[in-house]
Amino acid sequence: MIEFLLSSLIWLPLLLGTIVFGINLIRAIQVSQLARDSGHMYAKGIDFSQNENTPLLARMAANLSIKGAASDPGAIVLSQVTYVTDKDCDACANLHQYVFTSLYVFGNAAYGVTKLGNPIGYYNQTLTSDEYLTKTALRAPNFPDILAHDQPGQTAFVSEVTVNSQAISWTDFSNTGSYARSIF
């Protein structure tokens, strides 16, 4: 009995840690799949800002409890990014910069923050060329350098999903979550 108690001091925390890690790993895979699927559909032309398309996004994110409400444990950020070339403007403020041309958040706005830049105040709208060529707040400095710099009009479609995936709420592990990004 004493041997069992002593060994359970080691094995029980290991068992609980394995369970928590497994649940969070499954959640991370679900987040990655949601980022890939929503980004692919967004790149193919499905406008999730339209009321008839939001139930589709809610069904895709149902297993992560993202339903489009402010109380959701996560969010999906869909954005379009373009590179401003000399052919777009001669001397605008965002010349030779990656900029957001469209931003849409589905779910909890607190989680709906893009890691590509800081476009505060420009969510849930398609931006005009006057805006994204002149407003420096629309820059995406953390966007990877993947678009050709000599061809105007190229657009990258980005899907970012953030979900609070804490399986067991312990103080040492608070505010953890899963994040995934897909670029098309």
N, CA, C and O atoms as a DFTB+ gen file, in Angstrom:
736 C
 N C O
     1  1       0.816      -1.189       0.000
     2  2       0.000       0.000       0.000
     3  2       0.867       1.263       0.000
     4  3       0.569       2.234      -0.696
     5  1       1.935       1.235       0.785
     6  2       2.837       2.378       0.864
     7  2       3.545       2.583      -0.478
     8  3       3.712       3.717      -0.929
     9  1       3.954       1.498      -1.105
    10  2       4.605       1.597      -2.418
    11  2       3.652       2.185      -3.457
    12  3       4.059       3.000      -4.285
    13  1       2.403       1.780      -3.413
    14  2       1.419       2.319      -4.345
    15  2       1.231       3.827      -4.126
    16  3       1.177       4.586      -5.094
    17  1       1.131       4.263      -2.876
    18  2       0.965       5.679      -2.578
    19  2       2.173       6.490      -3.039
    20  3       2.020       7.578      -3.594
    21  1       3.362       5.963      -2.809
    22  2       4.568       6.691      -3.225
    23  2       4.674       6.768      -4.749
    24  3       5.043       7.804      -5.302
    25  1       4.354       5.683      -5.407
    26  2       4.440       5.703      -6.878
    27  2       3.314       6.551      -7.487
    28  3       3.498       7.138      -8.553
    29  1       2.166       6.621      -6.831
    30  2       1.068       7.430      -7.365
    31  2       1.385       8.925      -7.290
    32  3       0.809       9.712      -8.041
    33  1       2.290       9.326      -6.399
    34  2       2.712      10.721      -6.339
    35  2       3.419      11.136      -7.633
    36  3       3.414      12.312      -7.996
    37  1       4.011      10.191      -8.309
    38  2       4.691      10.474      -9.577
    39  2       3.768      10.200     -10.757
    40  3       3.682      11.011     -11.679
    41  1       3.094       9.088     -10.737
    42  2       2.312       8.672     -11.902
    43  2       1.016       9.451     -12.094
    44  3       0.605       9.680     -13.231
    45  1       0.372       9.858     -11.025
    46  2      -0.886      10.591     -11.151
    47  2      -0.693      11.962     -11.824
    48  3      -1.456      12.285     -12.735
    49  1       0.287      12.778     -11.420
    50  2       0.509      14.035     -12.161
    51  2       0.925      13.794     -13.612
    52  3       0.541      14.557     -14.498
    53  1       1.695      12.756     -13.859
    54  2       2.061      12.441     -15.242
    55  2       0.842      12.058     -16.066
    56  3       0.724      12.463     -17.222
    57  1      -0.050      11.295     -15.495
    58  2      -1.269      10.898     -16.198
    59  2      -2.144      12.113     -16.487
    60  3      -2.640      12.265     -17.603
    61  1      -2.337      12.978     -15.492
    62  2      -3.140      14.176     -15.697
    63  2      -2.491      15.112     -16.718
    64  3      -3.185      15.688     -17.556
    65  1      -1.195      15.264     -16.658
    66  2      -0.488      16.103     -17.632
    67  2      -0.614      15.557     -19.041
    68  3      -0.771      16.324     -19.992
    69  1      -0.547      14.254     -19.187
    70  2      -0.707      13.639     -20.507
    71  2      -2.110      13.873     -21.052
    72  3      -2.278      14.131     -22.244
    73  1      -3.101      13.787     -20.203
    74  2      -4.479      14.022     -20.635
    75  2      -4.661      15.472     -21.064
    76  3      -5.245      15.734     -22.116
    77  1      -4.175      16.407     -20.275
    78  2      -4.304      17.832     -20.613
    79  2      -3.540      18.134     -21.900
    80  3      -4.056      18.829     -22.775
    81  1      -2.330      17.626     -22.022
    82  2      -1.543      17.844     -23.234
    83  2      -2.251      17.256     -24.453
    84  3      -2.264      17.876     -25.516
    85  1      -2.832      16.083     -24.314
    86  2      -3.552      15.450     -25.425
    87  2      -4.767      16.251     -25.859
    88  3      -5.016      16.411     -27.054
    89  1      -5.522      16.752     -24.896
    90  2      -6.690      17.568     -25.227
    91  2      -6.266      18.845     -25.937
    92  3      -6.888      19.241     -26.923
    93  1      -5.215      19.493     -25.448
    94  2      -4.732      20.722     -26.086
    95  2      -4.134      20.446     -27.461
    96  3      -4.238      21.289     -28.353
    97  1      -3.515      19.295     -27.651
    98  2      -2.982      18.937     -28.967
    99  2      -4.110      18.732     -29.968
   100  3      -4.010      19.170     -31.114
   101  1      -5.171      18.076     -29.548
   102  2      -6.338      17.899     -30.417
   103  2      -6.928      19.257     -30.772
   104  3      -7.293      19.499     -31.922
   105  1      -7.022      20.137     -29.791
   106  2      -7.558      21.481     -30.038
   107  2      -6.664      22.250     -31.018
   108  3      -7.175      22.965     -31.880
   109  1      -5.356      22.113     -30.900
   110  2      -4.433      22.801     -31.811
   111  2      -4.593      22.288     -33.244
   112  3      -4.504      23.066     -34.193
   113  1      -4.823      21.012     -33.401
   114  2      -5.055      20.446     -34.740
   115  2      -6.364      20.984     -35.318
   116  3      -6.434      21.306     -36.504
   117  1      -7.395      21.080     -34.485
   118  2      -8.675      21.635     -34.937
   119  2      -8.532      23.097     -35.350
   120  3      -9.132      23.520     -36.339
   121  1      -7.747      23.871     -34.608
   122  2      -7.515      25.273     -34.938
   123  2      -6.788      25.381     -36.271
   124  3      -7.139      26.217     -37.104
   125  1      -5.789      24.550     -36.474
   126  2      -5.042      24.557     -37.735
   127  2      -5.944      24.198     -38.914
   128  3      -5.863      24.829     -39.968
   129  1      -6.795      23.202     -38.747
   130  2      -7.715      22.812     -39.815
   131  2      -8.721      23.924     -40.116
   132  3      -9.046      24.170     -41.278
   133  1      -9.210      24.590     -39.083
   134  2     -10.157      25.684     -39.287
   135  2      -9.493      26.844     -40.024
   136  3     -10.106      27.443     -40.908
   137  1      -8.260      27.166     -39.677
   138  2      -7.539      28.247     -40.373
   139  2      -7.351      27.889     -41.844
   140  3      -7.540      28.730     -42.724
   141  1      -6.983      26.654     -42.103
   142  2      -6.777      26.226     -43.490
   143  2      -8.084      26.225     -44.271
   144  3      -8.131      26.747     -45.385
   145  1      -9.140      25.654     -43.717
   146  2     -10.407      25.542     -44.440
   147  2     -11.074      26.900     -44.650
   148  3     -11.557      27.187     -45.745
   149  1     -11.106      27.739     -43.610
   150  2     -11.736      29.053     -43.758
   151  2     -10.929      29.935     -44.707
   152  3     -11.512      30.681     -45.494
   153  1      -9.617      29.865     -44.649
   154  2      -8.777      30.640     -45.557
   155  2      -8.923      30.196     -46.999
   156  3      -8.941      31.021     -47.912
   157  1      -9.025      28.904     -47.202
   158  2      -9.203      28.377     -48.559
   159  2     -10.533      28.835     -49.146
   160  3     -10.593      29.242     -50.306
   161  1     -11.592      28.770     -48.354
   162  2     -12.906      29.210     -48.826
   163  2     -12.914      30.717     -49.070
   164  3     -13.534      31.186     -50.025
   165  1     -12.239      31.467     -48.224
   166  2     -12.148      32.923     -48.373
   167  2     -11.388      33.272     -49.660
   168  3     -11.783      34.182     -50.389
   169  1     -10.324      32.563     -49.925
   170  2      -9.545      32.807     -51.147
   171  2     -10.321      32.427     -52.400
   172  3     -10.099      33.005     -53.464
   173  1     -11.226      31.465     -52.286
   174  2     -12.043      31.049     -53.433
   175  2     -13.231      31.972     -53.674
   176  3     -13.995      31.765     -54.617
   177  1     -13.392      32.991     -52.825
   178  2     -14.414      33.989     -53.098
   179  2     -15.618      33.990     -52.188
   180  3     -16.551      34.756     -52.428
   181  1     -15.645      33.170     -51.157
   182  2     -16.778      33.201     -50.239
   183  2     -16.598      34.371     -49.280
   184  3     -15.612      34.441     -48.546
   185  1     -17.551      35.275     -49.295
   186  2     -17.502      36.471     -48.463
   187  2     -18.208      36.180     -47.146
   188  3     -19.438      36.164     -47.083
   189  1     -17.429      35.950     -46.098
   190  2     -18.005      35.597     -44.808
   191  2     -18.596      36.795     -44.076
   192  3     -19.179      36.624     -43.005
   193  1     -18.463      37.995     -44.617
   194  2     -19.122      39.144     -43.998
   195  2     -20.602      39.210     -44.388
   196  3     -21.370      39.958     -43.782
   197  1     -21.001      38.434     -45.389
   198  2     -22.407      38.370     -45.804
   199  2     -23.183      37.471     -44.848
   200  3     -22.690      36.419     -44.443
   201  1     -24.378      37.877     -44.493
   202  2     -25.193      37.139     -43.516
   203  2     -25.494      35.711     -43.947
   204  3     -25.629      34.833     -43.095
   205  1     -25.603      35.457     -45.242
   206  2     -25.923      34.097     -45.677
   207  2     -24.728      33.149     -45.567
   208  3     -24.909      31.932     -45.610
   209  1     -23.509      33.681     -45.425
   210  2     -22.327      32.834     -45.334
   211  2     -21.811      32.642     -43.915
   212  3     -21.017      31.733     -43.673
   213  1     -22.239      33.471     -42.974
   214  2     -21.753      33.331     -41.603
   215  2     -22.185      32.025     -40.934
   216  3     -21.423      31.504     -40.120
   217  1     -23.383      31.458     -41.232
   218  2     -23.699      30.155     -40.629
   219  2     -22.733      29.051     -41.070
   220  3     -22.470      28.121     -40.308
   221  1     -22.209      29.147     -42.283
   222  2     -21.231      28.169     -42.752
   223  2     -19.959      28.243     -41.904
   224  3     -19.415      27.213     -41.506
   225  1     -19.496      29.442     -41.634
   226  2     -18.317      29.622     -40.797
   227  2     -18.593      29.155     -39.371
   228  3     -17.717      28.570     -38.733
   229  1     -19.791      29.406     -38.868
   230  2     -20.164      28.958     -37.521
   231  2     -20.192      27.438     -37.433
   232  3     -19.784      26.871     -36.419
   233  1     -20.669      26.768     -38.484
   234  2     -20.668      25.299     -38.482
   235  2     -19.252      24.741     -38.526
   236  3     -18.950      23.743     -37.871
   237  1     -18.384      25.388     -39.301
   238  2     -16.994      24.921     -39.384
   239  2     -16.278      25.076     -38.043
   240  3     -15.404      24.274     -37.714
   241  1     -16.640      26.098     -37.267
   242  2     -15.965      26.389     -36.003
   243  2     -16.736      25.891     -34.790
   244  3     -16.372      26.216     -33.660
   245  1     -17.781      25.118     -34.994
   246  2     -18.643      24.687     -33.877
   247  2     -17.893      23.852     -32.850
   248  3     -18.141      23.991     -31.652
   249  1     -16.973      22.979     -33.292
   250  2     -16.268      22.143     -32.319
   251  2     -15.279      22.950     -31.474
   252  3     -14.763      22.446     -30.477
   253  1     -15.011      24.198     -31.867
   254  2     -14.168      25.092     -31.075
   255  2     -15.005      26.123     -30.315
   256  3     -14.457      27.026     -29.681
   257  1     -16.319      25.988     -30.380
   258  2     -17.283      26.874     -29.706
   259  2     -17.223      28.310     -30.203
   260  3     -17.507      29.238     -29.446
   261  1     -16.855      28.505     -31.469
   262  2     -16.889      29.834     -32.069
   263  2     -18.166      29.915     -32.890
   264  3     -18.314      29.234     -33.905
   265  1     -19.087      30.760     -32.433
   266  2     -20.390      30.866     -33.083
   267  2     -20.654      32.266     -33.629
   268  3     -21.727      32.522     -34.175
   269  1     -19.696      33.166     -33.490
   270  2     -19.873      34.534     -33.955
   271  2     -20.349      35.483     -32.880
   272  3     -20.823      36.578     -33.183
   273  1     -20.231      35.079     -31.622
   274  2     -20.701      35.919     -30.516
   275  2     -19.526      36.540     -29.773
   276  3     -18.396      36.058     -29.864
   277  1     -19.799      37.600     -29.048
   278  2     -18.754      38.286     -28.291
   279  2     -18.249      37.461     -27.116
   280  3     -17.183      37.751     -26.573
   281  1     -18.993      36.443     -26.717
   282  2     -18.579      35.611     -25.590
   283  2     -17.844      34.338     -26.018
   284  3     -17.537      33.495     -25.175
   285  1     -17.563      34.189     -27.295
   286  2     -16.868      32.995     -27.787
   287  2     -15.456      32.906     -27.203
   288  3     -14.858      33.930     -26.873
   289  1     -14.918      31.680     -27.075
   290  2     -13.552      31.531     -26.549
   291  2     -12.479      31.715     -27.619
   292  3     -11.343      31.283     -27.424
   293  1     -12.807      32.335     -28.723
   294  2     -11.831      32.534     -29.788
   295  2     -12.420      33.331     -30.932
   296  3     -13.561      33.789     -30.873
   297  1     -11.606      33.490     -31.992
   298  2     -12.049      34.267     -33.141
   299  2     -11.310      33.827     -34.397
   300  3     -10.237      33.226     -34.340
   301  1     -11.918      34.145     -35.525
   302  2     -11.322      33.925     -36.837
   303  2     -11.133      35.306     -37.464
   304  3     -12.085      36.081     -37.551
   305  1      -9.930      35.611     -37.894
   306  2      -9.641      36.879     -38.563
   307  2      -9.307      36.561     -40.015
   308  3      -8.340      35.856     -40.306
   309  1     -10.122      37.090     -40.917
   310  2      -9.898      36.913     -42.352
   311  2      -9.467      38.255     -42.923
   312  3     -10.139      39.266     -42.714
   313  1      -8.360      38.269     -43.635
   314  2      -7.867      39.527     -44.184
   315  2      -7.256      39.323     -45.561
   316  3      -6.843      38.226     -45.935
   317  1      -7.217      40.411     -46.287
   318  2      -6.540      40.444     -47.576
   319  2      -5.379      41.413     -47.443
   320  3      -5.515      42.499     -46.879
   321  1      -4.233      41.002     -47.972
   322  2      -3.026      41.818     -47.898
   323  2      -2.474      41.970     -49.309
   324  3      -2.459      41.017     -50.088
   325  1      -2.022      43.177     -49.627
   326  2      -1.402      43.428     -50.926
   327  2      -0.117      44.214     -50.720
   328  3       0.086      44.836     -49.677
   329  1       0.751      44.178     -51.737
   330  2       1.989      44.954     -51.699
   331  2       1.797      46.173     -52.585
   332  3       1.391      46.037     -53.739
   333  1       2.080      47.356     -52.068
   334  2       1.890      48.599     -52.805
   335  2       3.143      48.849     -53.651
   336  3       4.239      49.019     -53.118
   337  1       2.967      48.869     -54.967
   338  2       4.084      49.055     -55.894
   339  2       4.096      50.479     -56.456
   340  3       3.205      51.281     -56.173
   341  1       5.110      50.771     -57.248
   342  2       5.207      52.076     -57.907
   343  2       4.038      52.308     -58.857
   344  3       3.653      53.453     -59.092
   345  1       3.475      51.248     -59.399
   346  2       2.351      51.382     -60.330
   347  2       1.047      51.693     -59.601
   348  3       0.106      52.204     -60.209
   349  1       0.982      51.390     -58.298
   350  2      -0.212      51.708     -57.509
   351  2      -0.252      53.190     -57.138
   352  3      -1.316      53.808     -57.136
   353  1       0.899      53.744     -56.828
   354  2       1.000      55.159     -56.473
   355  2       2.440      55.617     -56.647
   356  3       3.369      54.809     -56.618
   357  1       2.613      56.921     -56.828
   358  2       3.958      57.461     -57.032
   359  2       4.677      57.767     -55.723
   360  3       5.847      57.425     -55.553
   361  1       3.982      58.402     -54.817
   362  2       4.627      58.814     -53.571
   363  2       3.656      58.748     -52.403
   364  3       3.612      59.666     -51.584
   365  1       2.884      57.685     -52.317
   366  2       1.926      57.575     -51.210
   367  2       2.652      57.098     -49.939
   368  3       3.803      56.665     -49.989
   369  1       1.966      57.188     -48.832
   370  2       2.569      56.872     -47.531
   371  2       2.947      55.397     -47.402
   372  3       3.884      55.069     -46.674
   373  1       2.243      54.508     -48.088
   374  2       2.496      53.075     -47.955
   375  2       3.230      52.469     -49.150
   376  3       3.148      51.261     -49.377
   377  1       3.924      53.269     -49.893
   378  2       4.686      52.773     -51.042
   379  2       5.733      51.764     -50.571
   380  3       6.459      52.006     -49.607
   381  1       5.795      50.634     -51.266
   382  2       6.716      49.519     -50.964
   383  2       6.444      48.903     -49.593
   384  3       7.371      48.499     -48.890
   385  1       5.175      48.835     -49.223
   386  2       4.770      48.228     -47.956
   387  2       3.660      47.218     -48.206
   388  3       2.897      47.347     -49.164
   389  1       3.573      46.207     -47.336
   390  2       2.411      45.329     -47.325
   391  2       1.310      46.034     -46.537
   392  3       1.557      46.571     -45.457
   393  1       0.087      46.030     -47.085
   394  2      -1.029      46.704     -46.428
   395  2      -2.269      45.806     -46.442
   396  3      -2.429      44.945     -47.307
   397  1      -3.142      46.036     -45.453
   398  2      -4.428      45.352     -45.401
   399  2      -5.391      46.043     -46.349
   400  3      -5.488      47.270     -46.354
   401  1      -6.097      45.268     -47.147
   402  2      -7.142      45.839     -48.004
   403  2      -8.530      45.413     -47.547
   404  3      -9.530      45.975     -47.995
   405  1      -8.601      44.429     -46.663
   406  2      -9.876      43.969     -46.130
   407  2      -9.606      43.235     -44.823
   408  3      -8.620      42.509     -44.702
   409  1     -10.483      43.427     -43.852
   410  2     -10.369      42.758     -42.558
   411  2     -11.753      42.361     -42.071
   412  3     -12.698      43.146     -42.155
   413  1     -11.869      41.149     -41.565
   414  2     -13.142      40.678     -41.038
   415  2     -12.874      39.789     -39.831
   416  3     -12.038      38.887     -39.899
   417  1     -13.574      40.032     -38.727
   418  2     -13.437      39.235     -37.509
   419  2     -14.743      38.510     -37.250
   420  3     -15.815      39.114     -37.266
   421  1     -14.644      37.204     -37.011
   422  2     -15.797      36.382     -36.670
   423  2     -15.532      35.785     -35.299
   424  3     -14.577      35.029     -35.125
   425  1     -16.366      36.116     -34.330
   426  2     -16.192      35.597     -32.979
   427  2     -15.887      36.718     -32.003
   428  3     -16.293      37.861     -32.210
   429  1     -15.175      36.388     -30.945
   430  2     -14.857      37.309     -29.868
   431  2     -13.792      38.301     -30.335
   432  3     -12.678      37.908     -30.681
   433  1     -14.138      39.579     -30.343
   434  2     -13.224      40.615     -30.830
   435  2     -11.957      40.709     -29.982
   436  3     -10.923      41.162     -30.471
   437  1     -12.022      40.288     -28.721
   438  2     -10.822      40.310     -27.878
   439  2      -9.763      39.344     -28.399
   440  3      -8.568      39.605     -28.262
   441  1     -10.188      38.239     -28.992
   442  2      -9.256      37.282     -29.588
   443  2      -8.990      37.609     -31.057
   444  3      -8.041      37.091     -31.645
   445  1      -9.814      38.457     -31.645
   446  2      -9.728      38.743     -33.074
   447  2      -8.706      39.798     -33.414
   448  3      -9.045      40.834     -33.985
   449  1      -7.473      39.549     -33.074
   450  2      -6.396      40.479     -33.360
   451  2      -5.404      39.791     -34.298
   452  3      -4.921      38.697     -34.008
   453  1      -5.109      40.432     -35.405
   454  2      -4.156      39.862     -36.340
   455  2      -2.732      40.055     -35.832
   456  3      -2.422      41.071     -35.209
   457  1      -1.884      39.097     -36.093
   458  2      -0.483      39.191     -35.703
   459  2       0.377      39.747     -36.835
   460  3       1.603      39.795     -36.726
   461  1      -0.268      40.164     -37.918
   462  2       0.460      40.703     -39.069
   463  2       0.702      42.202     -38.964
   464  3       1.596      42.733     -39.623
   465  1      -0.071      42.877     -38.157
   466  2       0.031      44.325     -38.020
   467  2      -0.879      44.807     -36.913
   468  3      -1.321      44.027     -36.070
   469  1      -1.156      46.103     -36.921
   470  2      -1.981      46.694     -35.879
   471  2      -3.027      47.628     -36.483
   472  3      -2.977      48.835     -36.246
   473  1      -3.974      47.095     -37.259
   474  2      -4.978      47.950     -37.915
   475  2      -6.182      48.254     -37.033
   476  3      -7.319      47.986     -37.420
   477  1      -5.941      48.805     -35.864
   478  2      -7.017      49.100     -34.917
   479  2      -8.028      50.054     -35.569
   480  3      -7.654      51.072     -36.150
   481  1      -9.291      49.706     -35.459
   482  2     -10.353      50.547     -35.979
   483  2     -10.744      50.260     -37.422
   484  3     -11.646      50.907     -37.954
   485  1     -10.091      49.316     -38.057
   486  2     -10.388      49.024     -39.456
   487  2     -10.941      47.612     -39.653
   488  3     -10.935      47.100     -40.772
   489  1     -11.412      46.987     -38.592
   490  2     -11.954      45.642     -38.710
   491  2     -13.356      45.663     -39.303
   492  3     -14.074      46.659     -39.217
   493  1     -13.723      44.548     -39.900
   494  2     -15.044      44.313     -40.479
   495  2     -15.391      45.305     -41.575
   496  3     -16.496      45.846     -41.612
   497  1     -14.437      45.537     -42.463
   498  2     -14.702      46.394     -43.609
   499  2     -13.706      46.121     -44.727
   500  3     -12.574      45.692     -44.500
   501  1     -14.170      46.386     -45.938
   502  2     -13.289      46.378     -47.095
   503  2     -12.826      47.805     -47.293
   504  3     -13.642      48.727     -47.328
   505  1     -11.545      47.992     -47.422
   506  2     -10.969      49.329     -47.460
   507  2     -10.826      49.822     -48.894
   508  3     -10.594      49.035     -49.812
   509  1     -10.963      51.108     -49.071
   510  2     -10.798      51.703     -50.395
   511  2      -9.314      51.928     -50.659
   512  3      -8.501      51.914     -49.735
   513  1      -8.972      52.133     -51.921
   514  2      -7.568      52.359     -52.255
   515  2      -7.066      53.657     -51.636
   516  3      -5.888      53.752     -51.292
   517  1      -7.919      54.649     -51.488
   518  2      -7.506      55.887     -50.821
   519  2      -7.071      55.619     -49.380
   520  3      -6.147      56.256     -48.875
   521  1      -7.744      54.673     -48.726
   522  2      -7.408      54.355     -47.341
   523  2      -6.117      53.548     -47.243
   524  3      -5.196      53.932     -46.522
   525  1      -6.047      52.417     -47.975
   526  2      -4.877      51.563     -47.774
   527  2      -3.601      52.094     -48.429
   528  3      -2.512      51.606     -48.125
   529  1      -3.710      53.073     -49.313
   530  2      -2.508      53.687     -49.878
   531  2      -1.955      54.798     -48.994
   532  3      -0.764      55.103     -49.056
   533  1      -2.807      55.404     -48.171
   534  2      -2.374      56.579     -47.413
   535  2      -2.295      56.381     -45.903
   536  3      -1.534      57.088     -45.242
   537  1      -3.045      55.458     -45.343
   538  2      -3.081      55.312     -43.880
   539  2      -2.025      54.304     -43.420
   540  3      -2.100      53.119     -43.747
   541  1      -1.056      54.782     -42.670
   542  2       0.046      53.923     -42.214
   543  2      -0.413      52.889     -41.188
   544  3       0.282      51.896     -40.971
   545  1      -1.563      53.097     -40.556
   546  2      -2.089      52.113     -39.605
   547  2      -2.477      50.814     -40.293
   548  3      -2.618      49.784     -39.634
   549  1      -2.650      50.849     -41.606
   550  2      -3.053      49.656     -42.349
   551  2      -1.867      48.829     -42.841
   552  3      -2.061      47.873     -43.592
   553  1      -0.673      49.169     -42.445
   554  2       0.496      48.384     -42.833
   555  2       0.497      47.030     -42.132
   556  3       0.025      46.887     -41.004
   557  1       1.042      46.048     -42.836
   558  2       1.188      44.694     -42.292
   559  2       2.674      44.359     -42.243
   560  3       3.159      43.598     -43.081
   561  1       3.409      44.915     -41.273
   562  2       4.857      44.742     -41.250
   563  2       5.310      43.314     -40.957
   564  3       6.437      42.949     -41.291
   565  1       4.464      42.507     -40.345
   566  2       4.843      41.131     -40.007
   567  2       4.418      40.122     -41.071
   568  3       4.542      38.914     -40.869
   569  1       3.920      40.615     -42.199
   570  2       3.530      39.715     -43.281
   571  2       4.798      39.185     -43.949
   572  3       5.707      39.962     -44.239
   573  1       4.876      37.867     -44.200
   574  2       6.078      37.317     -44.844
   575  2       6.226      37.843     -46.264
   576  3       5.232      38.072     -46.953
   577  1       7.430      38.029     -46.689
   578  2       7.725      38.619     -47.993
   579  2       7.539      37.560     -49.092
   580  3       8.510      36.956     -49.549
   581  1       6.286      37.344     -49.508
   582  2       5.997      36.287     -50.480
   583  2       5.397      36.790     -51.788
   584  3       5.333      36.037     -52.759
   585  1       4.957      38.046     -51.835
   586  2       4.370      38.582     -53.061
   587  2       5.457      39.253     -53.900
   588  3       6.415      39.806     -53.359
   589  1       5.303      39.199     -55.219
   590  2       6.257      39.848     -56.115
   591  2       6.143      41.363     -55.974
   592  3       5.039      41.908     -55.953
   593  1       7.261      42.028     -55.881
   594  2       7.261      43.469     -55.656
   595  2       7.105      44.268     -56.936
   596  3       6.935      45.486     -56.878
   597  1       7.158      43.624     -58.081
   598  2       7.071      44.355     -59.345
   599  2       5.741      44.152     -60.066
   600  3       5.567      44.637     -61.184
   601  1       4.806      43.445     -59.444
   602  2       3.519      43.170     -60.079
   603  2       2.391      43.714     -59.208
   604  3       2.096      43.144     -58.157
   605  1       1.758      44.806     -59.627
   606  2       0.668      45.367     -58.818
   607  2      -0.569      44.474     -58.864
   608  3      -0.768      43.697     -59.797
   609  1      -1.381      44.611     -57.840
   610  2      -2.659      43.894     -57.822
   611  2      -2.614      42.505     -57.230
   612  3      -3.654      41.850     -57.165
   613  1      -1.470      42.025     -56.798
   614  2      -1.418      40.712     -56.158
   615  2      -2.023      40.810     -54.764
   616  3      -1.764      41.758     -54.023
   617  1      -2.823      39.824     -54.425
   618  2      -3.479      39.812     -53.124
   619  2      -3.261      38.468     -52.460
   620  3      -3.381      37.419     -53.093
   621  1      -2.941      38.511     -51.192
   622  2      -2.840      37.301     -50.386
   623  2      -4.052      37.261     -49.458
   624  3      -4.432      38.275     -48.872
   625  1      -4.645      36.091     -49.335
   626  2      -5.787      35.886     -48.442
   627  2      -5.255      35.186     -47.193
   628  3      -4.607      34.143     -47.282
   629  1      -5.533      35.767     -46.038
   630  2      -4.981      35.274     -44.783
   631  2      -6.114      34.916     -43.835
   632  3      -7.070      35.673     -43.666
   633  1      -5.988      33.752     -43.223
   634  2      -6.924      33.324     -42.191
   635  2      -6.128      33.059     -40.921
   636  3      -5.190      32.262     -40.919
   637  1      -6.512      33.736     -39.842
   638  2      -5.865      33.540     -38.548
   639  2      -6.929      33.118     -37.537
   640  3      -7.967      33.767     -37.408
   641  1      -6.666      32.042     -36.834
   642  2      -7.613      31.539     -35.840
   643  2      -6.910      31.488     -34.489
   644  3      -5.824      30.924     -34.354
   645  1      -7.556      32.091     -33.490
   646  2      -7.048      32.067     -32.119
   647  2      -8.152      31.520     -31.229
   648  3      -9.288      31.992     -31.269
   649  1      -7.806      30.514     -30.421
   650  2      -8.784      29.906     -29.524
   651  2      -8.126      29.672     -28.172
   652  3      -7.012      29.155     -28.091
   653  1      -8.820      30.054     -27.123
   654  2      -8.363      29.724     -25.777
   655  2      -8.609      28.242     -25.589
   656  3      -9.755      27.807     -25.475
   657  1      -7.549      27.472     -25.557
   658  2      -7.700      26.021     -25.551
   659  2      -7.329      25.395     -24.223
   660  3      -6.906      24.240     -24.174
   661  1      -7.480      26.131     -23.169
   662  2      -7.118      25.597     -21.875
   663  2      -8.072      24.484     -21.470
   664  3      -9.265      24.728     -21.287
   665  1      -7.564      23.274     -21.328
   666  2      -8.394      22.139     -20.968
   667  2      -8.732      22.152     -19.479
   668  3      -9.869      21.884     -19.092
   669  1      -7.752      22.459     -18.658
   670  2      -7.970      22.563     -17.218
   671  2      -7.442      23.920     -16.794
   672  3      -6.303      24.264     -17.106
   673  1      -8.243      24.689     -16.094
   674  2      -7.877      26.058     -15.752
   675  2      -7.058      26.075     -14.467
   676  3      -7.611      26.118     -13.368
   677  1      -5.749      26.042     -14.613
   678  2      -4.841      26.199     -13.497
   679  2      -4.202      27.566     -13.621
   680  3      -4.028      28.064     -14.733
   681  1      -3.851      28.180     -12.511
   682  2      -3.316      29.537     -12.564
   683  2      -2.003      29.614     -13.331
   684  3      -1.740      30.626     -13.981
   685  1      -1.186      28.596     -13.277
   686  2       0.092      28.635     -13.990
   687  2      -0.086      28.554     -15.498
   688  3       0.817      28.929     -16.246
   689  1      -1.221      28.077     -15.951
   690  2      -1.445      27.897     -17.378
   691  2      -2.562      28.793     -17.903
   692  3      -3.163      28.480     -18.930
   693  1      -2.849      29.884     -17.231
   694  2      -3.938      30.744     -17.674
   695  2      -3.531      31.512     -18.929
   696  3      -2.347      31.720     -19.194
   697  1      -4.534      31.924     -19.688
   698  2      -4.358      32.702     -20.917
   699  2      -3.537      31.975     -21.979
   700  3      -2.851      32.612     -22.778
   701  1      -3.605      30.674     -21.991
   702  2      -2.934      29.944     -23.060
   703  2      -3.958      29.632     -24.126
   704  3      -5.163      29.672     -23.877
   705  1      -3.487      29.331     -25.281
   706  2      -4.415      29.025     -26.358
   707  2      -3.692      28.521     -27.572
   708  3      -2.478      28.318     -27.556
   709  1      -4.446      28.322     -28.618
   710  2      -3.899      27.850     -29.883
   711  2      -4.090      28.917     -30.936
   712  3      -5.114      29.599     -30.970
   713  1      -3.099      29.055     -31.792
   714  2      -3.131      30.031     -32.878
   715  2      -2.631      29.337     -34.134
   716  3      -1.658      28.584     -34.101
   717  1      -3.320      29.607     -35.251
   718  2      -2.875      29.073     -36.543
   719  2      -3.149      30.119     -37.607
   720  3      -4.109      30.885     -37.517
   721  1      -2.282      30.138     -38.624
   722  2      -2.434      31.085     -39.720
   723  2      -2.221      30.328     -41.038
   724  3      -1.312      29.509     -41.171
   725  1      -3.087      30.630     -41.996
   726  2      -2.955      30.095     -43.360
   727  2      -2.955      31.262     -44.341
   728  3      -3.730      32.208     -44.205
   729  1      -2.078      31.176     -45.322
   730  2      -1.981      32.227     -46.345
   731  2      -2.196      31.597     -47.701
   732  3      -1.551      30.610     -48.057
   733  1      -3.117      32.184     -48.457
   734  2      -3.404      31.705     -49.819
   735  2      -3.192      32.816     -50.797
   736  3      -3.379      32.625     -51.998
